[in-house]
Amino acid sequence: MDKQVDIYTTIQGDTWDHISYKVYGKDKYSKDLMRANPKYLNVVFFSGGTLLICPDISEEETATLPPWR
């Protein structure tokens, strides 16, 4: 079964945790965003117009992880 993937266009000053909160409603998924976008791992503050892949994340996938993950 294919997972749905969305694209997020950054705005000036976006950070991984802020994008995670805007896309998923929680900042804890920033590592998932980073894994999906390895090209931008060295970016701390994004400029506007960067296209990021936002993979579909289900609560089932993260339910077995410890809270700090």
DSSP file (Angstrom, degrees, kcal/mol; ACC not computed):
  #  RESIDUE AA STRUCTURE BP1 BP2  ACC     N-H-->O    O-->H-N    N-H-->O    O-->H-N    TCO  KAPPA ALPHA  PHI   PSI    X-CA   Y-CA   Z-CA
    1    1 A M              0   0    0      0, 0.0     2,-0.2     0, 0.0     0, 0.0   0.000 360.0 360.0 360.0 128.2    0.0    0.0    0.0
    2    2 A D        -     0   0    0      1,-0.0     2,-0.3     0, 0.0     0, 0.0  -0.532 360.0-131.1 -78.5 141.6    1.5    3.4   -1.0
    3    3 A K        -     0   0    0     -2,-0.2     2,-0.3     1,-0.0    -1,-0.0  -0.674  25.3-111.8 -88.6 147.8    1.7    6.1    1.6
    4    4 A Q        -     0   0    0     -2,-0.3    52,-1.6    51,-0.0     2,-0.4  -0.583  31.5-161.1 -79.2 141.0    0.4    9.6    0.6
    5    5 A V  E     -A   55   0A   0     -2,-0.3     2,-0.3    50,-0.2    48,-0.0  -0.986   4.7-167.1-126.6 133.3    3.0   12.3    0.3
    6    6 A D  E     -A   54   0A   0     48,-2.3    48,-3.7    -2,-0.4     2,-0.4  -0.770  16.2-131.0-112.6 161.7    2.3   16.0    0.4
    7    7 A I  E     -A   53   0A   0     -2,-0.3     2,-0.4    46,-0.2    46,-0.2  -0.948  15.8-161.3-114.4 133.5    4.6   18.9   -0.5
    8    8 A Y  E     -A   52   0A   0     44,-2.7    44,-3.0    -2,-0.4     2,-0.6  -0.953   8.6-147.7-114.1 132.9    5.2   21.9    1.7
    9    9 A T  E     -A   51   0A   0     -2,-0.4    42,-0.2    42,-0.2    39,-0.1  -0.894  23.9-131.9-100.5 120.2    6.6   25.2    0.4
   10   10 A T        -     0   0    0     40,-2.8    39,-2.8    -2,-0.6     2,-0.3  -0.236  11.6-147.6 -70.8 157.0    8.7   26.9    3.0
   11   11 A I    >   -     0   0    0     37,-0.3     3,-2.3    38,-0.1    35,-0.2  -0.870  44.6 -71.4-116.7 158.4    8.4   30.5    4.0
   12   12 A Q  T 3  S+     0   0    0     -2,-0.3    35,-0.2     1,-0.3    -1,-0.1  -0.210 120.4  16.8 -50.8 125.3   11.3   32.7    5.1
   13   13 A G  T 3  S+     0   0    0     33,-3.0    -1,-0.3     1,-0.3    34,-0.1   0.368  84.1 150.3  93.4  -4.6   12.4   31.6    8.6
   14   14 A D    <   -     0   0    0     -3,-2.3    32,-3.0    32,-0.4     2,-0.3  -0.283  26.3-162.8 -58.0 145.8   10.7   28.2    8.8
   15   15 A T     >  -     0   0    0     30,-0.2     4,-2.7     1,-0.1     5,-0.2  -0.851  32.8-103.9-124.1 165.0   12.5   25.6   10.9
   16   16 A W  H  > S+     0   0    0     28,-0.4     4,-2.5    -2,-0.3     5,-0.2   0.915 120.7  45.3 -56.8 -46.1   12.0   21.8   11.0
   17   17 A D  H  > S+     0   0    0      1,-0.2     4,-2.1     2,-0.2    -1,-0.2   0.863 112.6  51.0 -69.6 -33.5   10.0   21.8   14.1
   18   18 A H  H  > S+     0   0    0      2,-0.2     4,-2.3     1,-0.2    -1,-0.2   0.906 111.2  48.0 -68.4 -40.9    7.8   24.7   13.0
   19   19 A I  H  X S+     0   0    0     -4,-2.7     4,-2.8     2,-0.2     5,-0.3   0.925 110.3  52.7 -63.5 -44.5    7.1   23.0    9.7
   20   20 A S  H  X>S+     0   0    0     -4,-2.5     4,-2.9    -5,-0.2     6,-0.8   0.911 110.2  48.0 -57.0 -43.8    6.2   19.8   11.5
   21   21 A Y  H  X5S+     0   0    0     -4,-2.1     4,-1.4     4,-0.2    -1,-0.2   0.909 113.5  46.9 -64.9 -41.9    3.8   21.7   13.7
   22   22 A K  H  <5S+     0   0    0     -4,-2.3    -2,-0.2     2,-0.2    -1,-0.2   0.882 121.7  35.8 -67.7 -37.6    2.1   23.4   10.8
   23   23 A V  H  <5S+     0   0    0     -4,-2.8    -2,-0.2    -5,-0.2    -3,-0.2   0.914 135.1  18.6 -82.5 -45.3    1.8   20.2    8.7
   24   24 A Y  H  <5S-     0   0    0     -4,-2.9    -3,-0.2    -5,-0.3    -2,-0.2   0.544  96.5-117.1-108.1 -10.5    1.1   17.6   11.4
   25   25 A G  S  <<S+     0   0    0     -4,-1.4     2,-0.3    -5,-0.6    -4,-0.2   0.476  91.8  73.3  85.2   1.0   -0.1   19.6   14.4
   26   26 A K  S >  S-     0   0    0     -6,-0.8     3,-0.7     1,-0.0    -2,-0.3  -0.995  70.3-143.7-146.0 142.2    2.9   18.4   16.5
   27   27 A D  G >  S+     0   0    0     -2,-0.3     3,-1.4     1,-0.2    -7,-0.1   0.570  86.2  86.9 -83.0  -6.3    6.5   19.3   16.4
   28   28 A K  G 3  S+     0   0    0      1,-0.3     3,-0.4     2,-0.1    -1,-0.2   0.586  77.6  66.7 -70.2  -8.1    7.6   15.8   17.3
   29   29 A Y  G <>  +     0   0    0     -3,-0.7     4,-1.9     1,-0.2     3,-0.3   0.264  65.2 104.6 -96.1  13.1    7.6   14.7   13.6
   30   30 A S  H <> S+     0   0    0     -3,-1.4     4,-2.3     1,-0.2    -1,-0.2   0.859  77.6  55.6 -62.6 -34.2   10.5   17.0   12.6
   31   31 A K  H  > S+     0   0    0     -3,-0.4     4,-2.4     2,-0.2    -1,-0.2   0.865 105.3  52.4 -66.1 -34.8   12.8   13.9   12.4
   32   32 A D  H  > S+     0   0    0     -3,-0.3     4,-1.7     2,-0.2    -1,-0.2   0.903 109.8  48.9 -66.1 -40.4   10.4   12.3    9.9
   33   33 A L  H  X S+     0   0    0     -4,-1.9     4,-0.8     2,-0.2    -2,-0.2   0.910 110.9  50.5 -62.7 -42.2   10.5   15.4    7.8
   34   34 A M  H >< S+     0   0    0     -4,-2.3     3,-0.7     1,-0.2    -2,-0.2   0.898 108.5  51.5 -64.8 -41.0   14.3   15.4    7.9
   35   35 A R  H 3< S+     0   0    0     -4,-2.4    -1,-0.2     1,-0.2    -2,-0.2   0.863 110.3  49.6 -63.1 -35.1   14.5   11.8    6.9
   36   36 A A  H 3< S+     0   0    0     -4,-1.7    -1,-0.2     1,-0.2    -2,-0.2   0.635 118.5  39.6 -78.0 -13.6   12.2   12.5    3.9
   37   37 A N    X<  +     0   0    0     -4,-0.8     3,-2.0    -3,-0.7    -1,-0.2  -0.446  63.0 157.6-133.7  59.8   14.4   15.5    2.9
   38   38 A P  G >   +     0   0    0      0, 0.0     3,-1.4     0, 0.0     4,-0.2   0.739  68.0  72.2 -61.6 -22.6   18.0   14.6    3.4
   39   39 A K  G 3  S+     0   0    0      1,-0.3     3,-0.3     2,-0.1    -5,-0.0   0.759 102.2  43.2 -61.5 -24.9   19.1   17.2    0.9
   40   40 A Y  G X  S+     0   0    0     -3,-2.0     3,-2.1    -6,-0.2    -1,-0.3   0.155  73.8 115.9-110.1  16.9   18.3   19.9    3.4
   41   41 A L  T <  S+     0   0    0     -3,-1.4    -1,-0.2     1,-0.3    -2,-0.1   0.784  75.5  56.2 -60.1 -27.0   19.7   18.4    6.6
   42   42 A N  T 3  S+     0   0    0     -3,-0.3     2,-0.4    -4,-0.2    -1,-0.3   0.491  86.3 101.8 -84.1  -1.6   22.2   21.2    7.0
   43   43 A V    <   +     0   0    0     -3,-2.1   -27,-0.2     1,-0.2     3,-0.2  -0.701  36.2 167.9 -87.6 130.0   19.4   23.9    6.9
   44   44 A V  S    S+     0   0    0     -2,-0.4     2,-0.5     1,-0.4   -28,-0.4   0.804  77.3  26.5-100.9 -51.7   18.4   25.5   10.2
   45   45 A F  S    S-     0   0    0    -30,-0.1    -1,-0.4   -29,-0.0   -30,-0.2  -0.968  84.6-140.9-115.5 120.5   16.3   28.4    8.9
   46   46 A F        -     0   0    0    -32,-3.0   -33,-3.0    -2,-0.5   -32,-0.4  -0.461   5.4-135.1 -79.5 149.0   14.7   28.0    5.5
   47   47 A S    >   -     0   0    0    -35,-0.2     3,-0.8    -2,-0.1     2,-0.1  -0.490  44.5 -80.8 -85.6 170.8   14.5   30.6    2.9
   48   48 A G  T 3  S+     0   0    0      1,-0.2   -37,-0.3    -2,-0.2    -1,-0.1  -0.456 107.1  32.1 -75.2 146.3   11.1   31.0    1.2
   49   49 A G  T 3  S+     0   0    0    -39,-2.8     2,-0.4     1,-0.3    -1,-0.2   0.485  71.3 141.4  93.5   4.7   10.1   28.7   -1.7
   50   50 A T    <   -     0   0    0     -3,-0.8   -40,-2.8   -40,-0.1     2,-0.6  -0.659  45.4-138.0 -79.2 132.2   11.9   25.4   -0.8
   51   51 A L  E     -A    9   0A   0     -2,-0.4     2,-0.4   -42,-0.2   -42,-0.2  -0.822  23.0-172.0 -95.1 122.3    9.8   22.4   -1.6
   52   52 A L  E     -A    8   0A   0    -44,-3.0   -44,-2.7    -2,-0.6     2,-0.4  -0.905  23.7-123.8-116.1 142.1    9.8   19.7    1.1
   53   53 A I  E     -A    7   0A   0     -2,-0.4   -46,-0.2   -46,-0.2   -17,-0.1  -0.703  21.7-165.0 -80.9 129.5    8.3   16.2    1.0
   54   54 A C  E     -A    6   0A   0    -48,-3.7   -48,-2.3    -2,-0.4   -21,-0.1  -0.866  12.9-152.6-117.7  94.1    5.9   15.7    3.9
   55   55 A P  E     -A    5   0A   0      0, 0.0     2,-0.4     0, 0.0   -50,-0.2  -0.257  26.6 -98.7 -67.8 154.0    5.3   11.9    4.2
   56   56 A D        -     0   0    0    -52,-1.6     2,-0.5     1,-0.0   -51,-0.0  -0.583  42.2-166.0 -69.7 126.8    2.0   10.6    5.6
   57   57 A I        -     0   0    0     -2,-0.4     2,-0.3    -3,-0.1   -28,-0.0  -0.972   2.0-159.9-121.7 120.6    2.6    9.7    9.2
   58   58 A S    >>  -     0   0    0     -2,-0.5     4,-1.0     1,-0.1     3,-0.6  -0.702  26.7-124.6 -97.5 152.9    0.1    7.5   11.1
   59   59 A E  H 3> S+     0   0    0     -2,-0.3     4,-1.3     1,-0.2     3,-0.1   0.781 109.4  66.0 -63.5 -26.9   -0.2    7.4   14.8
   60   60 A E  H 3> S+     0   0    0      1,-0.2     4,-0.5     2,-0.2     3,-0.3   0.903  97.9  52.8 -61.4 -41.1    0.3    3.6   14.6
   61   61 A E  H <4 S+     0   0    0     -3,-0.6     3,-0.2     1,-0.2    -1,-0.2   0.839 117.8  35.9 -64.3 -33.9    3.8    4.0   13.3
   62   62 A T  H >< S+     0   0    0     -4,-1.0     3,-1.1     1,-0.2    -1,-0.2   0.533  93.9  87.1 -98.4  -7.4    4.8    6.2   16.2
   63   63 A A  H 3< S+     0   0    0     -4,-1.3    -1,-0.2    -3,-0.3    -2,-0.1   0.800  90.3  48.8 -64.5 -29.3    2.8    4.6   19.0
   64   64 A T  T 3< S+     0   0    0     -4,-0.5    -1,-0.3    -3,-0.2    -2,-0.1   0.538  92.7  95.7 -89.8  -6.4    5.6    2.0   19.7
   65   65 A L  S <  S-     0   0    0     -3,-1.1    -3,-0.0     1,-0.1    -4,-0.0  -0.539  84.9-103.8 -82.7 149.6    8.3    4.6   19.9
   66   66 A P    >   -     0   0    0      0, 0.0     3,-2.2     0, 0.0    -1,-0.1  -0.331  39.1-103.2 -65.7 158.3    9.4    6.1   23.3
   67   67 A P  T 3  S+     0   0    0      0, 0.0    -2,-0.1     0, 0.0    -4,-0.0   0.755 118.7  59.6 -58.1 -28.7    8.1    9.6   23.9
   68   68 A W  T 3         0   0    0      1,-0.2    -3,-0.0     0, 0.0     0, 0.0   0.504 360.0 360.0 -81.1  -1.6   11.5   11.2   23.2
   69   69 A R    <         0   0    0     -3,-2.2    -1,-0.2    -7,-0.1   -38,-0.1   0.397 360.0 360.0 -98.1 360.0   11.5    9.8   19.6
